[in-house]
């Protein structure tokens, strides 16, 4: 139904996270919390997309790069989480999408 999948609830986590993001006054804090926690939902994928989108506007690449590395690490954990991947109807598609996100993040470094 949404960006993160075709099932009726596949984008619920992402939508909830985006609402939290829009209400947040401190994007860096939200990025930090998300990348530090053991999220097993689409929050990390939303953060990865945001990092790619803002990569051209970064004034402090060292801080930004550490966020990118942490996001890559979290996406790789999702990619290897058989239980989380098993929740998806089209496992090959979700794995391919996560791999694309990882590659996009690597291009930001």
N, C-alpha and C positions, 0 to 999 in steps of 0.2 A: 504494500500500500504506500510505502514511503521510500525515502532515500536509502534506508538501510535494509530493505527487504520487501518481499512481495506479500507476506502474510499479514493478517489483520492487526497484529500487535507488534510487528517487527520494528516499528519506529517509535514506540511508546517511550522507551528509555531516552532516545535521542531527543524527542520532543520535550520531555520533562527536563532534561539537562539544558536544552536551549532556553527554556523559560527561566531556569535558575541563572543562566548566563546573562540573559537580558536584564534581570533584576540586580545583578551584581554590579557594584561600583568599582571593584578591583579585579580586573581580568587576570592579572598576574597571580593573585592569591588563588583564584579558582583554578588556574592552570596548575599551580603548585599542588594544591590539595588533590586534584584529579590524578596527577602523575605520581603522587606519593601513595595513594590509597590502592587497595586491591580491587579496583573496579573490574567487573566482568560484564560490563554492558557497553552501550554505544557511546558513553561519555568520552572515553579515550579516543574514539573515532571522530567525534565532534572536535575535540581539542586538536587532533592531528590536522584536520581540515583547516581550522583557524590558524594554526602555525604556518601552514603552507600559504594561506591567503595573506598573512601579514609579513611574510618573509622579506619582501622588498622594502619594508618600511622600518626595519630594525636599526636602532642607533647603537645598541650594545650587543654585538654579535656573540660575545662570549656567553652572556646570560641566555640569549636566545638559543645558541647551539646546545647548551646543556638541557634545555627544555625539549629540543628536537631529539637528542639522543635518548632522553627518558621516554618520549612518546614512541620512538622506534622500539625501544625495549618492551614497552607495554603492549604494543601491537604484535610483536613477536610472541609474547606470552599468550595473547588471545589466539593467535594463529596455531599455537601448539596445545591449546586447551581443548582436548577432545570432548569434554562434557559441554563446553560452551558452543563449540562448532556443531556438536550433535543436536543442538536445539534448533538449528536452521534447516529449512526444507531443502534448499539447494546448497549443499556444503561446498561444492566446487566453486560456485559463484561467490560465496562469502569469502572463501580463502583467496580467490583471485582479487577481490576488491580490497582486502586487507593488504595483500602484496603490492597492489597499486599505490595504496596509501603510504606504505613503507618506502617505496621507490620515490614517490613525490617528496617525502620528508628528506630523504638522502640528497636530493637535488638542492635542497635549501641550505645544506652545509657548505 
